[in-house]
Amino acid sequence: MVRKTIVSVLLILFISFHICIAVRFAVVSYNVTISEPDVSAFYYAANVVLDPNIPNAAAYNSDTMYQVSPGYGISLPPMPFVYSIASAYLMSPLTLIPYNVAKLVWSNLSLLMYITAVTIVLYIGGTTSIKRMIYLALLLVWLPFVYSQFWLQSNALLILLIALATLSAVKKRPAIAGIFIGIASLFKIFPLALAVLLGLRNWRIFIACAVLFSASFLIPGSTEWFSAIQKIHIYGISKININPPTNFWLNQLGPILFVVFAAMISGMTALVIFLNKAADYPALVSLAIPSAFLISPLVDYHHLTMLALSYSYILSRAENLPRWFLAASAISFLFVNAAVLYYPFVNPVSLVVMSGVLLIWVSFCILLLPKSNYAVLMKNK
């Protein structure tokens, strides 16, 4: 009873810490002259697509943004909108409240979505309630998520959608799983890689995702999305453009060798998933997430929030996993956290961070090899 009380208090403290971050953006940032956080892009675009006098494609137009965003209560130029038009419609409920209130609401919703996503994966792994609280408290100090909260990113929504997709796949509802991944792909491109890899296990996942993703382009203005992705800028007071957060390996290897590197990562991941018929869906998702970051041309610290699902799976099965794998996972966790803590604004993300991602990917590949002594532990419950 005492142990459970202590864990509950710690959990409350960590949650309170994240709520303080939310209050910081709702109150303090109101008077600072820095660029608006990323939620401003959704708030601006949602207002645009709901305005019958403005074409949807204007959501990607910087000149229109500077002209009309003050009318939406956004005092500084919002971040550029580099997401699908469908995602703007999905985020449109935020426009029902003033912008500065919307920032506070989104920050706390993100915290709730993150907690729910981690809890879902821990639940699938069969952890007890006390262990679930301990592991959740640990993952609340996953610094890529804190970084994501600092900039009010959409990663918490994505991690929830992927967790729901994993749960649906476990419950033998592959089409529903594909739909959840498809919705996530409307916000970021990399969930499409998850759909492709999980489609090797059940083709319905990929088909459902592909159909939903393709259908989103029937919305007027949607075809401008890919052009916008190629023009990632941060609009500050001086409207200075900066380089996008390129993948460390792309920066070091160059385009040609990076394509070879990405092909090797993709091929090995697909081979492991195809050959291992015993691995459950949480294990496959845990392998696919780091592989998606290794092959993505653009990687920023906040994107790595998604790795919390992989670590949640590891924690939920810790008693059955080999010590070398747990040690590699702990090193990976510490590498990424330490790098984000000391070098939060490095572009591209540091070698230490991407080495941590590579380490967790290699560890999962070895663990899930069909001839591995531990592959049997990955069976569906």
N, C-alpha and C positions, 0 to 999 in steps of 0.2 A: 504493500500500500504506500509506504514511504517512497519507495523507488519510483512508483508511478506518479506520485505527486511531484517529485523532483523533475522528472522528465517533462511533465505537463508545464511546469513553471518555465523550464528552459525553452520549450516550444513556444510558449506565449511571449517570452522575451524576444525570440528570433522573429516572430511574426510582428511584434511591436516595432522592431527595428525597420522592417520593410514598410510598415505604415508610416513611420517617420520620414522615410524617403519620399513617400507619396505626398505628405504634407509639405515637405521641402519644395516640391515642384509646384504645388498649388499656391503656396504663399510667397516663398523667397524668390522664385524665378519670375514672379509677376513683375518685379522691378529691375531685373538685370538685363543688360544689353548683350545677350548672346543669342545664338540661333535657337529657334523653337525646337522642342523635342520631336521625335519622329511621329508621335500621335497627331501632330499638327497636319501632317500630310494627309492622313485619313480624314481628319475633321474638315479640312479644306475641300478635298475631292468629294466627300459625301455631300457637302453643301452644293457643289457644282453639279453633280449628277441629279440632284433633286430640284435644281433650278431649271424650269422649262425654257428659259430665255438664253441659256448657255449650253452649247453642245458638250457632250461628254468628253470629247477629245481635248477640250480646254483644260481638263484636269492635269494634263501633261505640259501645258503651255506656261512658261515662266512669266511671260508678259501679263497674261490674264491673272496669274496668281498674285503678282504685285498690285494689280489694280483692284481686285475684288476681295482679297483675304482680309483687309481691315474691316470690311463690312460684316465679316463673320465673327468679329471679336478677337482676331488673331493680331496682336499688336506688332509683332515682328514677322518678317517673311517666313512662311512655313517651310519645312523640309520638302524637297522635291518628291512628287508622287511617282513612285516607280513600281506600282503594284497594278493588278488588274482592275478594270472598271467594276467587275463583279464584286471585288472586295470592298470597293467604295460603297456599294449598295448594302453590303453586309454590315458595314460599320455605321450606316446612316442613323441608327438610334442615338448615337452620341450627339447628333445635331439638335436633339430635343432640349439640350441643356447648354448653358453658356460654356464657352471654350475653357476657361480656367477651372470651372467645376468639372468639365469633361476630363481634364487631365487627372484630377484627383480620383474620379470614378474609375478611369481606365487603369491607373496604377494599382488600385485596390482590387479591381477585377482581375488584373494580371496575376497578382499574388494569389488570389483564390483559385484561378485556373491552374497555376503552377502546382499548388498544393494538391489539387484534385488529380492532376496528371500523375504526380509522383505516387500518390495514394493508390491510384488504380493499378499501377505496375506492381507496387508492393503487395496489394491485395491478390493479384494474379499469382504472385510468387508464394502465397500462403503464409505470410508473416503474421505473427501474433500482434495484438493491438499495441502492446508495450514496445515491441521492436519497431513497429511501424512509426510510432512517435519519435523514437530515437533516430531512426534513419531519416525521417522527414526533417528533424532538427539539423542533422548533418548536411542534408542537401539544400537547406535554406541558406547555408553559407557557401554555396556553389557560386563563385564570384562572377562567372559569365551571366548568371541570372541577375545578380545585383547590378552588374553593368547594364544589362538590358533594362532593368527597372529605372536606372539613372537616366536613360535616354527615352524612356517610355516606348519601348519597342513592342512589336507584335509577337515576339517569340513565345510568350506564355500561351497565347491562343493556339499557336502551331503545336506546341508540345502537348496541349490538351487534346487536340484533334488527332495527333498520332497515337496518343495513349488510348483514346476511344476506338481508333482503328485497330489497334492491337487487341483490345478487349473483344471487339466484334469478331476478329479473326479467330480468337480462342473459342468464342461461342459458336463458331462455324457459321458465321454470317459474312462471307467474303465480299459480297456486293456492298453491304453497309460499310465494311472496312475500306473498300475502294472509294466510296463516296466521301468518307471523312478525309482520306488522303487527298482526294481531288479538291476539296474545299481548302485544305492547307496549301495546296499548290497555287491557289489563286492569290496567296499572299507572298509566297517565296517559291522559286522554281525547284529547289533541291528536293522537296518531297516527291517529285516525279520519279527520282531515282529509287526511292523506297518502293514506289508502286511497281516499277520494273522488276526490282529484285524479289519482292514478295510475290509478284506474278509468276515467278519460276516455281513457286510452291502451289499457287492456286491462280489460274489465269483470270478468274472472275474479278480478283482485286484490281488487276491492271486495267481490264476492260471498263469496269465501273468508273475508275479514276479518269481514264482517257476520255470516256464519253462526257463526263461532267466538265472536265477541263476544256474539251473542244467546244462544247455547247456554250460555254461562257463567252466565246468570241462572236456569238450571234448578237450580243449586246452592242449597240452603236458605240463607236469610239474605241473598242477593245483592241483593235489591231495596232493601235499606236503604242501598246505596252512595250513591245520588244525594242522599239526605237528609243523609248524613254530609258530602258535599262542601260543602253549604251551611252547615255548622257547623264551619268550620276554626278550630281553637283551638290554642294552644301551652300545654301543662300544665306549668308550672314549680312551684316550691315553694309559691308563693302562689296558684297556679291562676288567674293573670290571663289573660283573653282579649285577644288583639290582633287588629287587622284583617288580613285576608288580603292577599297581595301583588298588588294590582290592577294591571292593565295601565296604563301611563302615559297612553296615548291615551284610555282609558276615563275615567281620573281627570280629564283635561283637557277632553274633549269632552262628557262626560255620556252617559247611556245611549242616548238617541235618536240623537245624532250619531255615537256610536261604532258603532251598528248600521249606519248608512249607510256609515261608514268601512270597517267589516269587510266589508260587501257589495261595496264597490268593490275592495278587496284580493282577495277571493275570486273575484269575477267576472273581474278582470284576469288573475289566476293561471290560472284555468280556461281562459280564452280563449287565452292563450299556449300552454298545454299542448295544447289541442284543435287549434289551427291549425298548430303546429310538428310535423310528422310525422317530421322528421329527428332531433330531439333524442333522445339516449339516456337510459336510466333514471337513471343517476347525476346527469345534468343536471337532470332533472325533480325528483328528490328534493331536490337542492340548492336549487331554486327553491321547492319546497313547504314546506320546513322554516321559513325565515324568514317566509313568509306565514302559517303556522300560529301563530307567536308574535305576529304583528301583530294577528290577529283573536281571540286567546285572551283571555278576561276576566281570567285570573290568570297573571301572569308573574313569576317570581323569577329571580335571577341563575343559580342552578344549572340551571334549565331550558335555558339557552342553551348548555349542554354539547353539545346536539344540533347546533349550528352547526358543530362540528368536522368533520362530514361534508361540509358545503358547502365549507369551506376546504380539506379534503382533496382534493375534486374539483378545485378551482381550482388547487391546487399540482400535481396530477398532469397537468393540461393547460396549465400555465403557458406553455410554449413556443409554443403555438398560439393563445393568447388575446390580445386587443388590449391595448395598454398602459393605456388609460383604465380598462378593466375591472380589470386587476391593481392599478392605483393606488386605485380605489374599494374594492377588496377589502382592501387593506392598511390604508386609513383606517378601514374598518369594524372590522377586527381590532383596531387600536390603540385606537379609541374604546371598544369594549366592555371590553378589558383594562384600560385606564386607569381607567374608571369603577368597575369591580369592585375595583380595587386601592385607590382612594382613598375610595370610598363603598360599602363592602360591605354595610351594613345599612340602606340607604335604602329606604323603602317609600312609594310605588311605586318601581320601578327608575327610574333617572334618564333625563332627556331625552337625554343623550349616548348611553346604551346603546340605547334604542329608535330613536334616529336612526341608529346603526350598523346595527341590524337592518333598518331601512327602506332604508338605502343599499344593502345587499347584495341586497335583494329587487328594488329598482328596477333595479340593474345587471344582474341575471339576466333580468329582463323584457325589457330593451332588447337584451341579447345574444341571447336566444332568439326574438325576433320573427322570423316567417317570412321577411321580406325583408332581414333582417340579413345582411351579408356574411360573418358568422362562424357563422351557423346550421349551415352545412355541416360545420363542424368538430365538431359535436356528434353526428355519426352513430355508430351502433354499430360497434365494432371487430370 
